[in-house]
Amino acid sequence: MTTNYLTTADVDALISTEVRQALFTAAAEGSTYDSTQFDRAAELASVTARAALENAGYNSGDATTHDLVVVVALGVFVRMAFGRKGEPVPESIEAAIGNLPEGVRIGEVPVPGLTPDAKSGVGGNRWSPTTGTGARPAVMDKLRGIY
């Protein structure tokens, strides 16, 4: 299943319908809004947000309605959407949510209502049985700094 945390309603609440449609309409005369491009950008932003969440030990799944998870995805999405047109992200949006994905990724911003699994996050470890059937030596699950 594809990871997608964003809807047009989420994006429109942040940047407006008109801006969203302008960002996903080709520059050529007579071009129309391309919902396929929007959907793909939303998927890419969502999977990037999911990677940041998993880095911190959170399991957000393929879909969610958790508001902070959606906002983390929006923080990635706006950079992608404005960047594809070569336009800067509006300062007010950048100031409000621009650093949120990184804050969650490195554990500075907790996600209320979700409990991180320290063993699944970067630096965590899970030990396998060292005796009996299927025994393996203990290994580190992940190392800090790998994203």
VOPAGU-2260 file (C-alpha; in pm, 1 decimal, decimal comma):
REM VOPAGU-2260
SITE   aa  ch    i         X         Y         Z
SITE  MET   A    0       0,0       0,0       0,0
SITE  THR   A    1     115,8     351,0     -77,3
SITE  THR   A    2     181,5     586,3     212,3
SITE  ASN   A    3     -31,6     900,7     186,1
SITE  TYR   A    4    -116,5    1126,5     476,8
SITE  LEU   A    5    -237,7    1428,0     277,2
SITE  THR   A    6    -562,6    1526,1     112,8
SITE  THR   A    7    -643,7    1828,9     -97,0
SITE  ALA   A    8    -840,5    1959,0     202,7
SITE  ASP   A    9    -527,4    1945,1     421,7
SITE  VAL   A   10    -320,0    2129,6     164,0
SITE  ASP   A   11    -594,2    2382,9      87,3
SITE  ALA   A   12    -627,1    2464,5     456,9
SITE  LEU   A   13    -261,2    2566,7     453,2
SITE  ILE   A   14    -203,1    2728,4     112,9
SITE  SER   A   15    -554,1    2764,8     -43,8
SITE  THR   A   16    -716,6    2587,9    -337,1
SITE  GLU   A   17    -600,4    2853,6    -582,8
SITE  VAL   A   18    -234,6    2825,0    -481,6
SITE  ARG   A   19    -245,1    2443,1    -485,8
SITE  GLN   A   20    -395,7    2442,8    -832,2
SITE  ALA   A   21    -142,5    2697,7    -956,6
SITE  LEU   A   22     147,2    2490,2    -821,3
SITE  PHE   A   23      23,6    2182,9   -1006,3
SITE  THR   A   24     -66,3    2347,0   -1337,5
SITE  ALA   A   25     196,5    2350,9   -1613,3
SITE  ALA   A   26     319,2    2690,8   -1730,5
SITE  ALA   A   27     208,0    2633,6   -2090,5
SITE  GLU   A   28     -92,4    2832,5   -2210,2
SITE  GLY   A   29    -415,4    2638,2   -2177,4
SITE  SER   A   30    -273,7    2395,1   -1921,1
SITE  THR   A   31    -503,5    2261,0   -1655,0
SITE  TYR   A   32    -454,7    2142,0   -1298,6
SITE  ASP   A   33    -285,4    1801,2   -1284,9
SITE  SER   A   34    -425,0    1601,1    -994,6
SITE  THR   A   35    -193,3    1309,0   -1076,7
SITE  GLN   A   36     110,3    1528,2   -1007,7
SITE  PHE   A   37     -48,5    1650,5    -684,5
SITE  ASP   A   38    -121,6    1294,3    -572,1
SITE  ARG   A   39     235,1    1184,7    -642,3
SITE  ALA   A   40     382,0    1483,7    -456,5
SITE  ALA   A   41     152,1    1405,7    -160,4
SITE  GLU   A   42     274,7    1044,4    -160,4
SITE  LEU   A   43     640,9    1151,0    -174,6
SITE  ALA   A   44     592,1    1402,5     106,9
SITE  SER   A   45     409,3    1142,0     313,9
SITE  VAL   A   46     674,1     874,3     272,9
SITE  THR   A   47     942,1    1129,7     364,1
SITE  ALA   A   48     743,4    1225,6     674,6
SITE  ARG   A   49     699,5     856,6     758,5
SITE  ALA   A   50    1076,8     807,0     734,5
SITE  ALA   A   51    1128,7    1095,8     978,7
SITE  LEU   A   52     872,9     947,4    1218,2
SITE  GLU   A   53    1024,2     599,0    1198,1
SITE  ASN   A   54    1369,3     746,9    1257,5
SITE  ALA   A   55    1236,1     865,3    1594,2
SITE  GLY   A   56    1073,7     526,8    1667,0
SITE  TYR   A   57     712,9     611,5    1573,1
SITE  ASN   A   58     496,6     380,1    1364,6
SITE  SER   A   59     249,8     590,7    1168,9
SITE  GLY   A   60     142,5     329,0     914,5
SITE  ASP   A   61      38,3     385,4     553,5
SITE  ALA   A   62    -245,9     623,9     638,3
SITE  THR   A   63    -331,8     840,5     935,3
SITE  THR   A   64    -557,1    1120,9    1048,4
SITE  HIS   A   65    -324,5    1218,7    1334,3
SITE  ASP   A   66    -297,5    1596,8    1299,3
SITE  LEU   A   67      71,8    1631,3    1383,3
SITE  VAL   A   68     167,0    1353,4    1141,7
SITE  VAL   A   69     -31,0    1535,5     870,9
SITE  VAL   A   70     146,1    1862,6     955,6
SITE  VAL   A   71     485,7    1691,4     935,7
SITE  ALA   A   72     390,0    1570,0     586,3
SITE  LEU   A   73     271,8    1921,8     499,0
SITE  GLY   A   74     612,2    2056,5     608,2
SITE  VAL   A   75     773,4    1834,5     346,0
SITE  PHE   A   76     500,4    1889,3      87,1
SITE  VAL   A   77     516,9    2269,5      75,7
SITE  ARG   A   78     889,7    2260,0       3,7
SITE  MET   A   79     832,0    2013,2    -279,4
SITE  ALA   A   80     531,5    2195,3    -422,4
SITE  PHE   A   81     680,2    2543,7    -423,3
SITE  GLY   A   82    1018,7    2407,1    -530,3
SITE  ARG   A   83     876,3    2246,5    -843,3
SITE  LYS   A   84     776,6    2595,8    -960,4
SITE  GLY   A   85    1102,7    2751,9    -843,1
SITE  GLU   A   86     920,1    2962,8    -588,8
SITE  PRO   A   87    1015,2    3013,1    -223,8
SITE  VAL   A   88     793,5    2874,7      49,0
SITE  PRO   A   89     606,4    3167,4     209,1
SITE  GLU   A   90     797,5    3283,6     516,9
SITE  SER   A   91     501,0    3241,4     750,6
SITE  ILE   A   92     459,6    2875,8     650,6
SITE  GLU   A   93     833,1    2808,0     665,3
SITE  ALA   A   94     851,6    2962,9    1012,2
SITE  ALA   A   95     551,1    2767,3    1139,4
SITE  ILE   A   96     618,5    2416,7    1007,4
SITE  GLY   A   97     937,5    2419,7     798,9
SITE  ASN   A   98    1157,2    2262,0    1066,6
SITE  LEU   A   99     893,3    2025,8    1203,5
SITE  PRO   A  100     995,1    1718,1     998,3
SITE  GLU   A  101    1355,9    1747,2    1116,6
SITE  GLY   A  102    1246,8    1814,1    1474,8
SITE  VAL   A  103    1042,5    1495,5    1479,2
SITE  ARG   A  104    1317,6    1298,9    1304,4
SITE  ILE   A  105    1580,6    1382,2    1564,8
SITE  GLY   A  106    1340,8    1345,1    1858,6
SITE  GLU   A  107    1317,1    1712,1    1961,3
SITE  VAL   A  108     944,7    1728,9    1881,1
SITE  PRO   A  109     735,3    1452,7    2040,2
SITE  VAL   A  110     417,5    1338,2    1867,5
SITE  PRO   A  111     130,9    1361,8    2119,5
SITE  GLY   A  112     -82,3    1050,7    2129,4
SITE  LEU   A  113     185,3     829,7    1973,2
SITE  THR   A  114     442,4     645,5    2178,9
SITE  PRO   A  115     780,5     594,2    2017,6
SITE  ASP   A  116     935,1     251,5    2037,7
SITE  ALA   A  117    1291,9     323,5    2144,3
SITE  LYS   A  118    1405,0     -11,5    2008,0
SITE  SER   A  119    1280,3      76,7    1658,8
SITE  GLY   A  120    1429,9     424,5    1643,9
SITE  VAL   A  121    1782,2     513,5    1545,7
SITE  GLY   A  122    2022,7     386,0    1808,1
SITE  GLY   A  123    1772,5     131,1    1933,3
SITE  ASN   A  124    1843,8    -235,5    1938,4
SITE  ARG   A  125    1659,2    -562,0    1940,5
SITE  TRP   A  126    1823,5    -877,7    2057,0
SITE  SER   A  127    1760,0   -1214,9    1906,0
SITE  PRO   A  128    1785,9   -1540,3    2099,6
SITE  THR   A  129    2147,3   -1642,1    2145,2
SITE  THR   A  130    2071,3   -2004,7    2222,4
SITE  GLY   A  131    1841,9   -2264,8    2073,0
SITE  THR   A  132    1684,2   -2288,6    1727,4
SITE  GLY   A  133    1730,2   -1976,3    1519,9
SITE  ALA   A  134    1995,1   -1834,3    1754,7
SITE  ARG   A  135    2192,1   -1541,2    1617,3
SITE  PRO   A  136    2445,6   -1302,7    1762,7
SITE  ALA   A  137    2309,8    -971,0    1892,3
SITE  VAL   A  138    2336,4    -684,3    1644,1
SITE  MET   A  139    2249,4    -315,7    1648,6
SITE  ASP   A  140    1922,6    -245,7    1466,9
SITE  LYS   A  141    2015,4     100,7    1342,4
SITE  LEU   A  142    2288,9     354,3    1390,5
SITE  ARG   A  143    2245,9     726,4    1466,0
SITE  GLY   A  144    2297,5     949,0    1165,5
SITE  ILE   A  145    2155,7     708,9     910,2
SITE  TYR   A  146    1828,3     839,4     774,5
